[in-house]
Amino acid sequence: MKKYCASLLFLAASLAVVSAQTNAPAVRAMSLSDCLNEALRHNFDVQVERYEPAKALLNLNAAYAGYDPTFSLSGTHSHNNLGFETGVYGTFPNISDGNTFSSGLTGSLPWGMTYGLTGNVSENYGLSYPSSVLSSGNYDSSSGRVGVNGRQPLLKNFWIDGTRLLISAAKNNLKLSEQGLRQQLITTVTAVENAYYELIYARENLKVQQQALALAEKQLADDKSRVNIGTVAAAGGTIEQDEAQVAQNHANLIAAQFTLATDENALKNLITDNYREWHDTAIEPAATLEAVRQLFDVQDSWGKGMTLRPDLAQAKVNVEQQGIQLKYDRNQLFPQLDLTGSYGYNGAGREFNEALGQYATANRPYYTYGAEFSIPLSSTKARNSIKANKAAEQQLLLKLKQLEQNVMVQIDNGVKQAQAAWESVDATQKARTYAEAALKAEQGKYAVGKSTTFTVLQLQNNLTAARSQEIRSLANYNKALANLAQQEGSTLERRKVDLRVK
């Protein structure tokens, strides 16, 4: 019976172990590059922003539709019955019919010219009152013409017109959307970097809290042994202090576990568009927190910021577009002076084919040429539009200068933050070393009865805080480098990210 119960207990324990192993989350080791690649493909913000350049390019293509020619074709039949007319030759019906066909191709060219290729032919036939006793009253005739016409502005709408203004705006919108995508990529890459470093910190801090709990538990066990052998008085409160410390460290460990879980979720949210698939996967950073010394040059960072910052590039594009709008407004102040002309051939005959045949012989040409001039008696709208857009241009220039100054301040702060973070790394490493030495020395004194439990526990807390601050400073330094690159606009170049990666 005992053997049977033992077998059952062994089987239950084995199943518990298998169940625990089955429920344990899958661990996936990932480098920072792995996380960045996942984010560039699956981050929601990046996916959404990638549509903007595609939309802007389609709108640019649509703007060029202003130069698309238009083909037209029409046909009309008419019938007109005027009843009967009575004259010296009798009473006759007055009925007419007609057929008209016309076609054309019209459009405009990038230098403002409008053109038209037109052709038409018509036929009229019917019965009418005869002009003499010998005429039958029947008639049938056809006529038409084919030719080309054009109109070229010389002043207003010559340098720029509505279509060219629309195209320039669409081109600049494409530039803005490309810089918007670049800005989103920089934001996402920086966020992934920070989340990755935070996850490493959370994992290392969990180890620190586990070490702190182990120290407190060891202190509790040692003091219980001392109480048992009479080295320490049972009523002195020593055991209670130890137990309080163990409970506090256990609470700190639980908090560190929660922080690790939330930091891991934050990284997952940045690198995936299907959180359900990643829910049961534990991300294990393949890297450790290190401090690689970098030399900082504010002037060099300012140069990068002035050329690489997407928001600065967008501000410059806005100023450029406003200048194009002013160019259009100034051109609209000019009088309308257009050259006009047309050339073609006439055709006539009884039937359609006779009229059409005249086109082929080209012996009945027609042409026109001339000029049209018009000037508004008042240009109130155009002049006030120019003044308003000049003010808008000056406003955009001031905003650009303000943004440039803000960028310089942000970069300067970023450099100072990175320098301070680097110095903090060295300081916290020394603090942790000294805290370890202090605790070791105090433990030696406590072993011979020259110290108290309170002092040892306090030094244990100091060591835990120093260890946590050390890894905190390492994470802060790496985050400061990532944030400085973001302020410079050099994040993509620093991480060798291609805008075309999908």
HURA-V318537 format. One record per backbone hydrogen bond with DSSP energy under -0.5 kcal/mol. NH is the residue of the N-H (numbers start at 1). CO is the residue of the C=O. E is the energy in kcal/mol with one decimal. If there is no record, write none. Layout:
BEGIN
NH	CO	E
NH	CO	E
END
This chain:
BEGIN
5	1	-2.5
6	2	-2.5
7	3	-2.2
8	4	-2.0
9	5	-2.4
10	6	-2.4
11	7	-2.5
12	8	-2.6
13	9	-2.4
14	10	-2.4
15	11	-2.5
16	12	-2.2
17	13	-2.3
18	14	-2.6
19	15	-3.0
20	16	-2.5
21	17	-2.4
22	18	-2.5
23	19	-2.4
24	20	-1.0
26	280	-1.7
28	282	-3.1
29	27	-0.5
30	284	-2.0
35	31	-2.0
36	32	-2.4
37	33	-2.5
38	34	-2.2
39	35	-2.4
40	36	-2.6
41	37	-1.1
42	38	-2.6
43	39	-2.5
47	43	-2.4
48	44	-2.7
49	45	-2.3
50	46	-1.9
51	47	-0.5
51	48	-1.2
52	49	-1.3
53	49	-0.6
54	50	-0.9
55	51	-2.8
56	52	-2.7
57	53	-2.5
58	54	-1.9
59	55	-2.3
60	56	-2.0
61	57	-2.4
62	58	-2.1
63	59	-1.8
64	60	-1.4
65	62	-1.4
66	63	-1.5
67	64	-2.0
68	65	-1.6
70	106	-3.4
72	104	-2.7
74	102	-2.8
76	100	-3.0
78	98	-2.8
80	96	-3.0
82	80	-0.6
82	94	-2.9
85	92	-3.2
87	90	-2.9
90	87	-1.3
92	85	-2.8
92	90	-0.5
94	83	-2.9
95	93	-0.5
95	127	-1.8
96	80	-2.7
97	125	-3.4
98	78	-2.4
99	123	-2.5
100	76	-3.0
101	121	-3.0
102	74	-2.4
103	119	-2.8
104	72	-2.2
105	117	-2.3
106	70	-2.4
107	115	-1.9
109	113	-2.6
112	109	-2.3
114	151	-2.3
115	107	-2.5
116	149	-2.2
117	105	-2.8
118	116	-0.6
118	147	-2.2
119	103	-2.2
120	145	-2.4
121	101	-2.7
122	143	-3.2
123	99	-2.7
124	141	-3.0
125	97	-2.6
126	139	-1.9
127	95	-2.6
128	137	-2.1
135	132	-0.8
139	126	-2.1
141	124	-2.5
142	349	-4.0
143	122	-2.3
144	347	-2.1
145	120	-1.7
146	345	-2.4
147	118	-2.6
148	343	-3.1
149	116	-2.4
150	341	-2.5
151	114	-2.4
152	339	-2.6
153	151	-0.5
154	337	-3.0
155	337	-0.7
156	335	-1.6
158	155	-1.8
159	155	-0.6
165	161	-2.3
166	162	-2.2
167	163	-2.3
168	164	-2.3
169	165	-2.1
170	166	-2.1
171	167	-2.4
172	168	-2.3
173	169	-2.1
174	170	-1.7
175	171	-1.8
176	172	-2.6
177	173	-2.4
178	174	-2.1
179	175	-2.3
180	176	-2.2
181	177	-2.2
182	178	-2.2
183	179	-2.6
184	180	-2.2
185	181	-2.5
186	182	-2.5
187	183	-2.5
188	184	-2.7
189	185	-3.0
190	186	-2.5
191	187	-2.2
192	188	-2.6
193	189	-2.6
194	190	-2.6
195	191	-2.5
196	192	-2.7
197	193	-2.5
198	194	-2.3
199	195	-2.1
200	196	-2.0
201	197	-2.4
202	198	-2.7
203	199	-2.3
204	200	-2.6
205	201	-3.2
206	202	-1.7
207	203	-1.5
208	204	-2.0
209	205	-2.4
210	206	-2.2
211	207	-2.5
212	208	-2.3
213	209	-2.4
214	210	-2.2
215	211	-2.5
216	212	-2.4
217	213	-2.6
218	214	-2.5
219	215	-2.5
220	216	-2.3
221	217	-2.6
222	218	-2.8
223	219	-2.4
224	220	-2.1
225	221	-1.9
226	222	-2.1
227	223	-2.3
228	224	-2.2
229	225	-1.9
230	226	-0.6
230	227	-0.6
231	226	-2.0
232	226	-1.2
236	233	-1.3
237	234	-0.5
241	237	-2.0
242	238	-2.2
243	239	-2.8
244	240	-2.5
245	241	-2.2
246	242	-2.6
247	243	-2.6
248	244	-2.4
249	245	-2.7
250	246	-2.3
251	247	-2.1
252	248	-2.4
253	249	-2.1
254	250	-2.1
255	251	-2.2
256	252	-2.2
257	253	-2.2
258	254	-2.1
259	255	-2.4
260	256	-2.3
261	257	-2.1
262	258	-2.5
263	259	-2.6
264	260	-2.1
265	261	-2.0
266	262	-2.2
267	263	-1.9
268	264	-2.4
269	265	-2.7
270	266	-0.9
270	267	-0.6
271	267	-1.4
272	268	-1.3
277	274	-0.9
278	274	-0.8
278	275	-0.5
279	275	-1.2
281	278	-1.9
282	26	-3.8
283	281	-0.6
284	28	-2.6
284	282	-0.5
285	283	-0.6
286	30	-2.6
290	288	-0.6
292	290	-0.6
293	291	-0.6
301	297	-2.5
302	298	-2.8
303	299	-2.2
304	300	-2.0
305	301	-2.5
306	302	-2.5
307	303	-1.0
307	304	-0.6
308	304	-3.0
309	305	-1.6
313	309	-2.0
314	310	-2.4
315	311	-2.0
316	312	-2.3
317	313	-1.9
318	314	-2.1
319	315	-1.8
320	316	-2.3
321	317	-2.6
322	318	-1.9
323	319	-1.8
324	320	-1.7
325	321	-2.1
326	322	-2.0
327	323	-2.0
328	324	-2.0
329	325	-2.4
330	326	-2.6
331	327	-1.9
332	328	-1.6
333	330	-1.3
334	331	-1.1
336	374	-3.1
337	335	-0.8
338	372	-2.4
339	152	-2.5
340	370	-2.4
341	150	-1.7
342	368	-2.4
343	148	-2.5
344	366	-2.5
345	146	-3.0
346	364	-3.2
347	144	-2.4
349	142	-2.4
355	351	-1.8
356	352	-2.9
357	353	-1.9
358	354	-1.2
359	355	-0.8
359	356	-0.8
360	356	-1.0
361	357	-1.4
362	358	-1.4
363	358	-0.6
366	344	-2.5
368	342	-2.4
370	340	-2.2
372	338	-2.5
374	336	-2.5
383	379	-2.7
384	380	-2.1
385	381	-2.1
386	382	-2.0
387	383	-2.0
388	384	-2.4
389	385	-2.5
390	386	-2.3
391	387	-2.0
392	388	-2.0
393	389	-2.1
394	390	-2.4
395	391	-2.1
396	392	-2.3
397	393	-2.3
398	394	-2.1
399	395	-2.2
400	396	-2.2
401	397	-2.3
402	398	-2.6
403	399	-2.5
404	400	-2.5
405	401	-2.2
406	402	-2.6
407	403	-2.6
408	404	-2.0
409	405	-2.3
410	406	-2.8
411	407	-2.6
412	408	-2.5
413	409	-2.7
414	410	-2.3
415	411	-2.7
416	412	-2.3
417	413	-2.5
418	414	-2.3
419	415	-2.5
420	416	-2.5
421	417	-2.4
422	418	-2.2
423	419	-2.2
424	420	-2.1
425	421	-1.5
426	422	-1.3
427	423	-2.0
428	424	-2.8
429	425	-1.9
430	426	-1.9
431	427	-2.3
432	428	-2.4
433	429	-2.0
434	430	-2.6
435	431	-2.2
436	432	-2.2
437	433	-2.1
438	434	-2.7
439	435	-2.3
440	436	-2.3
441	437	-2.4
442	438	-2.4
443	439	-2.7
444	440	-1.8
445	441	-1.9
446	442	-2.7
447	443	-1.9
448	444	-0.8
448	445	-0.6
449	446	-1.5
450	445	-3.0
456	452	-2.0
457	453	-2.9
458	454	-2.2
459	455	-2.3
460	456	-2.1
461	457	-2.3
462	458	-2.2
463	459	-2.2
464	460	-2.5
465	461	-2.6
466	462	-2.4
467	463	-2.7
468	464	-2.4
469	465	-2.6
470	466	-2.0
471	467	-1.9
472	468	-2.1
473	469	-2.5
474	470	-1.8
475	471	-2.3
476	472	-2.7
477	473	-2.3
478	474	-2.0
479	475	-2.4
480	476	-2.4
481	477	-2.0
482	478	-1.8
483	479	-2.7
484	480	-2.3
485	481	-2.1
486	482	-1.7
487	483	-2.2
488	484	-2.1
489	485	-1.4
490	485	-1.9
491	485	-0.7
494	490	-2.8
495	491	-2.3
496	493	-0.6
497	492	-2.8
501	498	-1.9
END
